Each structure stands twice: as structure tokens, then as C-alpha cells.
Amino acid sequence: MKNPKALHIAVIGSGGAAMAAALKAAERGARITLIERGTLGGTCVNTGCVPSKIMIRAAHIAHLRRESPFDKGLSAQAPVVRRAKLLAQQQRRVEELREAKYAGILRDHPAITVLHGEARFVDAQQLTVKLNEGGEQTVRFDRAFIGTGARPAEPPVPGLADTPYLTSTGALALDTLPERLIVIGASVVALELAQAFARLGSRVTVLARSRLLSQEDPVVGDAVEAAFAREGIEVLKQTQASRVDYIDHEFVLETNAGILRADQLLVATGRTPNTEALNLEAIGVETARGAILVDEHLQTTVSGVYAAGDCTDQPQFVYIAAAGGSRAAVNMTGGEATLDLSAMPAVIFTDPQVATVGLTEAEALEQGFSVDTRVLDLENVPRALVNFDTGGFIKLVAERDSGRLLGVQAVAGEAGELIQTAVMALRARMTVHDIANELFPYLTMVEGLKLCAQTFTKDVTQLSCCAG
């Protein structure tokens, strides 16, 4: 039973931020009206993290069946890729998770009412909802939470809008593989999908406006570029399209590297917040390039209106969205919570994976730290040696005098699995000497953190296999 006297919170959206906010606020006694204009679940489960990681995993297995470090002793054979069947498997899992983690929970929750429609603010305590089934409904609230997410951005390339180009959403739903694929973009989504399509059989060219992963330490992008080169993925750096046309079922790109042609074009150049339909300006919610500005308590510039996730100026990761949503709910219901992003992990699911946390060397220097760094090639990590897969490195950034860890960048086969250890070390303000003296299980990739920490004082090539 809903308590009509309970604090009423309107939640706009149903993705990671919105669901976390709704569930936490309900747990704390609030009554929730959740408004979703499209498919329940938001980007992550429907068109982002979940389907992309399924596709990436399938592509990884296809790659290993075709080629592995053990081919002298194990037979290899190029697999037959049945893309339509892979897509059906992918979408079944998406539907299962959407039902289990979103639709089913909302349907059965006594404190949450779901409206299917598009919300628009009338004032700081009232919304109108244009219902998908027709008509309008007014929703009056005590607090409001905005978790409307973001969508793939469309760069202003002449001719592009008139072509049937792919965004990540369309690319993940393709039931056939293009023979030739051009990818515009050189960050997370572009690189993950470029490698997946290449491993499934497409001939892939990546156009990077500057270099790969330009926001990361340059050695990270260099390592991924080297991995792509080994797999036959063409990377054109300092390359931009000046015009795109679609002629006779073929994309034709005019670029500073010449005319390029492909069967499909994937544009992955960032994401645009879904905020333009909310009437935010009229009620005083400030934005920057469409992104809602929030304070440390996840409150917007209007009292009582909160936001989190990809529609805000926060980093675009679903776990940041969910953490922000739950903390906003605490604050909307009388509590006090903040979101500390000082040790925020990030993982890119290329192969090798890229995982980072904390400051890069350049960022540490910009912030005034005197730094000391070490880079450990994977040839010095026993797990990588026994895998016969030594492409990559681990880099530690430390404060010079104290040895306190400031940041970690890793490019390795299981970098995503080791980075949380680095997160905990940063949270605990550990030094590289503390890490070097910790017990790490032998023949794990995370042992590379210990070995890299040891290089601040030792030559690890002169240590025995599992030297402490």
C-alpha cells in the first residue's frame, strides 16, 4: 500500500541512476512516481554495457579459435560466424536482465508507480507527462530526480545526417557483418566495437581525430594501437572526415587521408545528454552543453531537484550513475550523502583491456605534485608469461617524497580485474612501498601491481619467480 502522506518523489528515467534513486528513496519511506518515455532499463542493459560485452566476448572466442599463442600445439580453425544467431542470443540475455532487474522489480514494488510517457517541468514542483498511450497527466511532487541518460552524439560532418550511418545502438543490433567497416571515433565505444567487428570478420578502419584514447596517458593509446596493428585493424591518426555520402549502398568519406569507402559506417564520437525536452531552463536548472550541473549532493541549481548519471556533468559510467542516484535519494529524503570520485576506476574492454584509476603522470604534475613513476612491461609478470600474452604494461604514479600512490594505468589481458585492488590502495592512501610488501597470490595478473611497486626500489628481473 502506498502511503499518501509519504514524501512524493518524481523520478524521470529508468536506467542505472533513476532505478537506484527510486529504490533507495522507496527504501527510506518515500512514494515514487517513475516516468519513462521509452524502454525500461536505460542504456546499459538495453543498448550499452550488456549487449556490447556479450558481442565483445563472442568476438574474443572467435579470435581465439582462429588464432592463439598455443597454435603450435593446438589446432586452430577460422570459425563460421552466424551473426543472426549471436544477435538472438545477445538479445535474449538483454531481455532476461531487463525483466529481472528493471521491469519485474518496478511491477512488483508497492511504493513505485510507473508512467510511460515524456515528462516536462511546469515549475519546481510539478510535471506534465505526455502519455505514450495518449493524453496528459499532471504529476505534483515534493522532490524530483532526473536520470534521463544520454544518446550517441552526431558530429557536424557535412552529408552525414543524410546517410544511414550506425551509432553504437545500431551496430549492436546488426544481424549481418559488414565486409568493410569504417569507425569514426577513437575513444571507448569506438575502439571496443571496432575490435569486436574485426574479430568477427569485418575489415575495419578507425579514424582518430588525434590519436587513440587521447584523454589517457599516451602510452595507453600506443599500446592499444599496437594490439590493433597485430590484428590487422587499420588506424588512421590525425584523420577527419570532411564529407560523408552514401552512394549505391556504399559510404564514401572525403578525408585528409584521401577517399575512403565502406559498407557500413559507425560513428562513435561521444554522447549527448537527454535533457532538451525537460523544459529545464524555464525552472532555472542550469546546464552546460546540455549536461545538468549538480553539486556534491547531486542537487541541481534548483532546490529539491536532483540529477545523476549521463545527463549530468559527471563521468559517464553506469556505476557512477547508480552511486549518484542512491546518494541523491538519501539527500532527497533528509539524509546527507556525497559522491567521492577521487578513486574512480575505468575499464575499456578491448583486448588487452585498459584499466585506470586516479591521476595520470601529466595530471599529477598539473596538480602540483612532485612525482615518481614506474612502468612495468608484462614480460615481467609471471601470469602474462605463462599465458604467452605479454603485450601491455602496468604504470604506477606516486608522490615522490612520500611514495603515496596517486594513480594506476594498466593495459593487460585482465586489467579490469586488477584495477579494483588499486582503487582500494588509493582509498587507503597506501604507498608504493606498502604495496610492494603486501601478499599477492602468485600467477595472477594483479600481482603485477606488487611487481611494479617493487621496481621503485628493486630490479625485478633479478628476483625469483614469486619473490616477496
C-alpha positions as CSV (number, residue, x, y, z in Angstrom):
1,M,0.0,0.0,0.0
2,K,1.2,3.5,-0.9
3,N,1.2,6.0,1.9
4,P,-0.4,9.2,0.6
5,K,1.3,11.2,3.3
6,A,4.7,10.0,2.4
7,L,7.2,12.3,0.7
8,H,6.5,12.1,-3.1
9,I,9.4,11.9,-5.5
10,A,9.1,12.1,-9.2
11,V,11.9,10.1,-10.9
12,I,12.4,10.8,-14.6
13,G,14.1,7.8,-16.4
14,S,14.5,4.2,-15.6
15,G,18.2,3.5,-16.2
16,G,21.0,3.0,-13.7
17,A,20.7,6.4,-12.0
18,A,16.9,6.5,-11.9
19,M,16.4,2.9,-10.7
20,A,19.0,3.4,-7.9
21,A,17.3,6.7,-6.8
22,A,13.8,5.2,-6.9
23,L,14.7,2.1,-5.0
24,K,16.8,3.9,-2.3
25,A,14.2,6.6,-1.8
26,A,11.4,4.0,-1.5
27,E,13.5,2.1,1.0
28,R,13.7,5.3,3.0
29,G,9.9,5.7,3.1
30,A,9.2,7.8,0.0
31,R,6.4,7.3,-2.5
32,I,7.7,7.3,-6.1
33,T,6.3,8.1,-9.5
34,L,8.7,6.9,-12.1
35,I,8.3,8.2,-15.7
36,E,9.9,6.5,-18.7
37,R,9.3,7.6,-22.3
38,G,10.9,4.6,-23.9
39,T,12.1,1.1,-23.0
40,L,12.6,0.4,-19.3
41,G,16.2,-0.1,-18.2
42,G,18.1,2.7,-19.9
43,T,21.2,2.5,-22.0
44,C,23.3,0.0,-20.0
45,V,21.1,-3.1,-20.2
46,N,19.4,-2.4,-23.5
47,T,21.9,-0.8,-25.9
48,G,25.2,-0.3,-23.9
49,C,27.2,-2.3,-21.4
50,V,25.3,-5.6,-21.6
51,P,24.9,-6.2,-25.3
52,S,28.3,-4.8,-26.1
53,K,30.1,-7.0,-23.6
54,I,28.2,-10.1,-25.0
55,M,29.4,-9.2,-28.5
56,I,32.9,-8.5,-27.4
57,R,33.1,-11.8,-25.6
58,A,31.8,-13.7,-28.6
59,A,34.3,-11.9,-30.8
60,H,37.1,-12.8,-28.3
61,I,36.2,-16.5,-28.6
62,A,36.1,-16.3,-32.4
63,H,39.5,-14.7,-32.3
64,L,41.0,-17.5,-30.1
65,R,39.5,-20.2,-32.3
66,R,41.2,-18.6,-35.3
67,E,44.5,-17.7,-33.6
68,S,46.1,-18.1,-30.1
69,P,49.5,-18.2,-28.6
70,F,49.3,-22.0,-28.4
71,D,48.6,-22.8,-32.1
72,K,51.8,-24.9,-32.4
73,G,50.2,-27.4,-30.1
74,L,46.5,-26.8,-30.5
75,S,44.7,-26.9,-33.9
76,A,43.2,-23.6,-35.0
77,Q,40.4,-23.1,-37.4
78,A,38.6,-20.0,-38.5
79,P,35.0,-20.2,-37.1
80,V,31.8,-19.8,-39.1
81,V,30.2,-16.7,-37.7
82,R,26.4,-16.8,-37.7
83,R,25.8,-13.3,-36.7
84,A,22.0,-13.6,-36.6
85,K,22.2,-16.4,-34.1
86,L,24.7,-14.5,-32.0
87,L,22.4,-11.5,-32.0
88,A,19.4,-13.6,-30.9
89,Q,21.5,-15.0,-28.0
90,Q,22.6,-11.5,-27.1
91,Q,19.1,-10.1,-27.2
92,R,17.6,-12.9,-25.1
93,R,20.1,-12.1,-22.3
94,V,19.3,-8.4,-22.6
95,E,15.5,-9.2,-22.3
96,E,16.1,-11.5,-19.3
97,L,18.1,-8.9,-17.4
98,R,15.7,-6.1,-18.3
99,E,12.8,-8.2,-16.9
100,A,14.7,-9.3,-13.8
101,K,16.5,-6.1,-12.8
102,Y,14.0,-3.4,-14.0
103,A,10.5,-4.3,-15.2
104,G,9.9,-7.1,-12.7
105,I,11.2,-5.0,-9.8
106,L,9.1,-2.0,-10.7
107,R,6.0,-4.0,-11.4
108,D,6.0,-5.6,-8.0
109,H,7.1,-2.6,-5.9
110,P,4.3,-1.3,-3.7
111,A,5.8,2.2,-3.3
112,I,6.5,2.8,-7.0
113,T,4.1,3.8,-9.8
114,V,5.3,3.7,-13.4
115,L,4.1,6.1,-16.0
116,H,5.0,5.6,-19.7
117,G,5.4,8.9,-21.3
118,E,7.6,12.1,-21.7
119,A,8.0,14.4,-18.7
120,R,8.2,18.1,-18.9
121,F,8.7,20.5,-15.9
122,V,5.9,23.1,-15.4
123,D,7.6,24.5,-12.3
124,A,9.8,23.3,-9.5
125,Q,7.0,21.1,-8.0
126,Q,5.0,20.0,-11.0
127,L,5.4,18.0,-14.2
128,T,3.2,17.2,-17.1
129,V,3.6,13.8,-18.7
130,K,2.6,13.3,-22.3
131,L,1.5,9.6,-22.0
132,N,2.6,7.2,-24.7
133,E,-1.0,5.8,-24.8
134,G,-2.4,9.3,-25.4
135,G,-3.4,12.2,-23.2
136,E,-1.5,14.0,-20.5
137,Q,-1.1,13.6,-16.8
138,T,0.0,16.1,-14.2
139,V,2.4,14.9,-11.5
140,R,2.9,17.1,-8.4
141,F,6.0,16.2,-6.3
142,D,7.9,17.2,-3.2
143,R,11.3,16.3,-4.9
144,A,12.3,15.4,-8.4
145,F,15.1,13.3,-9.7
146,I,16.4,13.5,-13.3
147,G,18.1,10.3,-14.6
148,T,17.4,10.6,-18.4
149,G,20.8,9.5,-19.6
150,A,22.4,10.3,-22.9
151,R,22.4,9.2,-26.5
152,P,25.1,8.9,-29.2
153,A,26.2,12.3,-30.5
154,E,26.1,13.2,-34.1
155,P,29.2,15.2,-35.2
156,P,28.6,18.1,-37.7
157,V,30.2,16.4,-40.7
158,P,28.6,17.6,-44.0
159,G,26.4,15.0,-45.5
160,L,26.5,12.6,-42.5
161,A,22.9,13.2,-41.4
162,D,21.6,12.2,-44.8
163,T,23.2,8.8,-44.7
164,P,22.1,5.6,-42.9
165,Y,25.2,5.6,-40.6
166,L,25.3,3.5,-37.5
167,T,25.6,4.6,-33.9
168,S,26.6,2.1,-31.2
169,T,22.9,1.2,-30.8
170,G,22.5,0.2,-34.5
171,A,25.9,-1.5,-34.6
172,L,25.0,-3.8,-31.7
173,A,21.7,-4.7,-33.5
174,L,23.2,-5.6,-36.9
175,D,22.2,-9.1,-37.9
176,T,24.9,-9.3,-40.7
177,L,28.5,-8.4,-40.6
178,P,29.8,-5.7,-43.0
179,E,32.7,-6.7,-45.1
180,R,34.2,-3.2,-44.7
181,L,33.6,-1.0,-41.7
182,I,34.8,2.5,-41.0
183,V,34.7,3.7,-37.4
184,I,34.8,7.5,-36.7
185,G,36.0,7.9,-33.2
186,A,38.9,6.8,-31.1
187,S,37.6,6.5,-27.5
188,V,36.0,3.7,-25.5
189,V,32.9,2.7,-27.6
190,A,34.6,3.2,-30.9
191,L,37.6,1.0,-30.0
192,E,35.6,-1.7,-28.3
193,L,33.3,-2.2,-31.2
194,A,36.0,-1.8,-33.9
195,Q,37.9,-4.7,-32.4
196,A,34.8,-6.8,-31.9
197,F,33.7,-6.4,-35.6
198,A,37.2,-7.1,-36.8
199,R,37.4,-10.3,-34.8
200,L,34.1,-11.4,-36.2
201,G,35.3,-10.9,-39.7
202,S,34.9,-7.3,-40.8
203,R,37.8,-5.3,-42.3
204,V,37.9,-2.3,-40.0
205,T,39.5,1.2,-40.4
206,V,39.5,3.6,-37.4
207,L,39.6,7.3,-37.9
208,A,41.1,9.2,-35.0
209,R,41.0,12.9,-34.9
210,S,44.2,13.0,-32.9
211,R,45.3,9.6,-31.5
212,L,43.7,6.6,-29.8
213,L,42.3,7.4,-26.3
214,S,43.6,10.9,-26.4
215,Q,42.4,11.6,-22.8
216,E,44.6,8.9,-21.4
217,D,48.4,8.7,-20.9
218,P,49.9,8.5,-24.4
219,V,51.5,5.1,-23.6
220,V,47.9,3.6,-23.2
221,G,46.8,4.6,-26.7
222,D,50.1,3.4,-28.1
223,A,49.7,0.0,-26.6
224,V,46.1,-0.4,-27.9
225,E,47.2,0.8,-31.4
226,A,50.0,-1.8,-31.4
227,A,47.4,-4.5,-30.5
228,F,45.1,-3.3,-33.3
229,A,48.0,-3.4,-35.7
230,R,48.8,-7.1,-34.8
231,E,45.1,-7.9,-35.6
232,G,45.1,-6.1,-38.9
233,I,42.9,-3.2,-37.8
234,E,43.9,0.0,-39.7
235,V,44.2,3.1,-37.5
236,L,44.4,6.5,-39.3
237,K,45.5,9.1,-36.8
238,Q,45.1,12.9,-37.3
239,T,42.4,12.0,-39.7
240,Q,38.9,13.6,-40.0
241,A,36.1,13.3,-42.5
242,S,35.2,16.5,-44.3
243,R,32.2,15.0,-46.0
244,V,30.2,11.7,-46.0
245,D,28.0,10.4,-48.8
246,Y,26.0,7.2,-49.3
247,I,26.1,6.2,-53.0
248,D,25.0,2.9,-54.4
249,H,24.8,1.2,-51.0
250,E,28.4,2.4,-50.2
251,F,29.7,5.0,-47.8
252,V,32.1,7.4,-49.3
253,L,34.2,9.5,-47.0
254,E,36.3,12.5,-48.0
255,T,39.1,12.8,-45.5
256,N,42.6,14.4,-45.2
257,A,43.9,10.9,-45.8
258,G,42.1,10.5,-49.1
259,I,38.8,9.0,-50.2
260,L,37.7,6.0,-48.1
261,R,34.9,3.6,-48.8
262,A,32.9,1.1,-46.7
263,D,29.8,-1.0,-46.5
264,Q,28.9,0.4,-43.0
265,L,30.0,3.5,-41.1
266,L,29.9,3.5,-37.3
267,V,30.0,7.0,-35.7
268,A,31.1,6.8,-32.0
269,T,32.3,10.3,-31.0
270,G,30.7,10.8,-27.6
271,R,27.3,11.1,-26.1
272,T,24.7,13.9,-25.8
273,P,22.6,14.3,-22.6
274,N,18.9,13.7,-23.0
275,T,17.7,17.0,-21.4
276,E,16.3,19.1,-24.2
277,A,12.6,18.0,-23.7
278,L,12.5,18.7,-20.0
279,N,12.0,22.5,-20.0
280,L,14.9,22.9,-17.6
281,E,15.7,26.4,-18.5
282,A,12.2,27.6,-17.6
283,I,12.5,26.4,-14.0
284,G,16.2,27.5,-13.5
285,V,18.1,24.2,-13.8
286,E,21.4,25.2,-15.3
287,T,23.2,23.1,-17.9
288,A,26.5,23.1,-19.8
289,R,26.2,21.8,-23.4
290,G,23.1,20.1,-22.3
291,A,24.6,18.4,-19.2
292,I,22.9,19.2,-15.9
293,L,25.1,20.8,-13.4
294,V,25.0,19.2,-10.0
295,D,26.7,19.9,-6.7
296,E,28.4,17.4,-4.3
297,H,25.0,16.3,-3.0
298,L,23.7,15.7,-6.6
299,Q,21.3,18.7,-6.3
300,T,20.8,20.9,-9.4
301,T,20.7,24.7,-9.3
302,V,17.1,24.4,-8.2
303,S,16.3,23.4,-4.6
304,G,14.6,20.0,-4.4
305,V,15.5,18.9,-8.0
306,Y,18.3,16.4,-8.2
307,A,20.1,14.5,-11.0
308,A,22.7,11.9,-11.6
309,G,24.2,9.8,-14.4
310,D,24.9,10.6,-18.1
311,C,22.5,13.5,-18.3
312,T,24.7,15.4,-15.8
313,D,28.3,16.7,-15.9
314,Q,29.6,13.6,-14.1
315,P,31.7,10.9,-15.7
316,Q,29.6,8.7,-17.9
317,F,29.8,5.2,-16.3
318,V,26.8,3.3,-15.1
319,Y,28.3,2.6,-11.7
320,I,28.8,6.3,-11.2
321,A,25.2,6.8,-12.3
322,A,23.9,4.2,-9.8
323,A,26.0,5.6,-7.0
324,G,24.9,9.1,-7.7
325,G,21.2,8.0,-7.8
326,S,21.4,6.3,-4.5
327,R,23.1,9.2,-2.8
328,A,20.7,11.7,-4.3
329,A,17.9,9.6,-2.8
330,V,19.4,9.8,0.6
331,N,19.7,13.6,0.3
332,M,16.1,13.9,-1.1
333,T,14.8,12.0,2.0
334,G,16.5,14.0,4.7
335,G,19.9,12.4,4.8
336,E,23.4,13.6,4.0
337,A,25.5,11.8,1.3
338,T,28.1,12.8,-1.2
339,L,29.7,11.1,-4.1
340,D,33.5,10.8,-3.9
341,L,35.1,10.3,-7.3
342,S,38.7,10.7,-6.2
343,A,39.4,7.0,-6.8
344,M,37.1,6.3,-9.7
345,P,38.0,3.2,-11.8
346,A,37.5,3.0,-15.5
347,V,37.8,-0.1,-17.8
348,I,37.9,-0.3,-21.6
349,F,37.0,-3.8,-22.8
350,T,39.4,-4.0,-25.7
351,D,41.9,-6.9,-25.8
352,P,44.2,-6.1,-24.0
353,Q,41.9,-4.3,-21.6
354,V,42.7,-0.8,-20.4
355,A,42.0,0.0,-16.8
356,T,42.8,3.2,-14.9
357,V,42.2,4.9,-11.6
358,G,43.5,8.1,-10.0
359,L,45.9,10.6,-11.7
360,T,48.0,10.1,-14.8
361,E,51.5,11.4,-14.6
362,A,50.5,14.6,-16.5
363,E,47.5,15.2,-14.3
364,A,49.6,14.8,-11.1
365,L,52.2,17.3,-12.4
366,E,49.4,19.7,-13.3
367,Q,48.1,19.5,-9.8
368,G,51.5,20.4,-8.4
369,F,52.7,17.0,-7.2
370,S,56.4,16.1,-7.4
371,V,56.0,12.6,-8.9
372,D,57.9,9.4,-9.4
373,T,56.6,6.8,-11.9
374,R,57.4,3.3,-12.9
375,V,56.3,1.3,-16.0
376,L,56.4,-2.5,-15.8
377,D,56.2,-4.3,-19.1
378,L,54.1,-7.5,-18.9
379,E,57.2,-9.6,-19.8
380,N,58.0,-9.2,-16.1
381,V,54.6,-10.5,-14.9
382,P,54.5,-14.3,-14.5
383,R,50.8,-14.6,-15.3
384,A,51.4,-12.9,-18.7
385,L,54.4,-15.1,-19.3
386,V,52.5,-18.4,-18.8
387,N,49.7,-17.0,-20.9
388,F,52.2,-16.3,-23.7
389,D,50.5,-12.9,-23.9
390,T,52.9,-10.2,-22.8
391,G,51.6,-7.2,-24.8
392,G,50.9,-4.4,-22.4
393,F,52.2,-2.8,-19.2
394,I,51.3,-1.5,-15.7
395,K,52.2,2.0,-14.7
396,L,52.2,3.4,-11.2
397,V,52.3,7.2,-10.4
398,A,53.4,8.1,-6.9
399,E,54.2,11.2,-4.9
400,R,58.0,11.4,-4.9
401,D,58.8,12.1,-1.3
402,S,56.1,10.0,0.5
403,G,55.7,7.3,-2.1
404,R,51.9,7.6,-1.8
405,L,50.1,6.1,-4.7
406,L,48.4,8.7,-6.9
407,G,47.3,6.7,-9.9
408,V,47.5,3.5,-11.9
409,Q,47.2,2.8,-15.6
410,A,47.2,-0.8,-16.9
411,V,47.0,-2.3,-20.3
412,A,46.7,-6.1,-19.9
413,G,44.6,-9.1,-20.7
414,E,42.7,-8.8,-17.4
415,A,43.4,-5.2,-16.5
416,G,39.7,-4.7,-15.4
417,E,40.1,-7.4,-12.8
418,L,43.2,-5.9,-11.2
419,I,42.2,-2.2,-11.1
420,Q,39.9,-2.5,-8.0
421,T,42.9,-3.5,-5.9
422,A,44.5,-0.2,-7.0
423,V,41.2,1.6,-6.1
424,M,41.4,0.2,-2.6
425,A,45.0,1.1,-2.3
426,L,44.3,4.7,-3.3
427,R,41.4,4.9,-0.8
428,A,43.7,3.6,1.9
429,R,46.4,6.2,0.9
430,M,48.9,3.4,0.6
431,T,52.4,4.0,-0.6
432,V,54.1,2.0,-3.3
433,H,56.3,0.6,-0.5
434,D,53.2,-0.7,1.3
435,I,52.0,-2.3,-2.0
436,A,55.4,-3.9,-2.6
437,N,55.3,-5.5,0.8
438,E,51.8,-6.9,0.5
439,L,51.0,-10.5,-0.1
440,F,49.7,-11.1,-3.7
441,P,48.7,-14.5,-5.0
442,Y,51.2,-15.9,-7.5
443,L,50.2,-16.3,-11.1
444,T,47.6,-13.7,-11.0
445,M,47.6,-10.5,-13.2
446,V,47.1,-8.4,-10.1
447,E,50.5,-9.5,-8.8
448,G,51.8,-7.1,-11.5
449,L,50.8,-4.2,-9.1
450,K,53.2,-5.6,-6.5
451,L,56.0,-6.2,-9.0
452,C,55.6,-2.7,-10.4
453,A,55.7,-1.3,-6.9
454,Q,58.9,-3.2,-6.2
455,T,60.6,-1.5,-9.2
456,F,60.7,1.7,-7.2
457,T,63.4,0.1,-5.1
458,K,64.5,-3.1,-6.9
459,D,65.4,-4.6,-10.2
460,V,62.6,-7.2,-10.5
461,T,64.4,-9.1,-13.3
462,Q,66.8,-10.2,-10.6
463,L,64.1,-11.6,-8.3
464,S,63.0,-15.2,-8.2
465,C,59.6,-16.1,-9.6
466,C,57.5,-15.4,-6.6
467,A,59.9,-13.3,-4.6
468,G,58.4,-11.4,-1.7
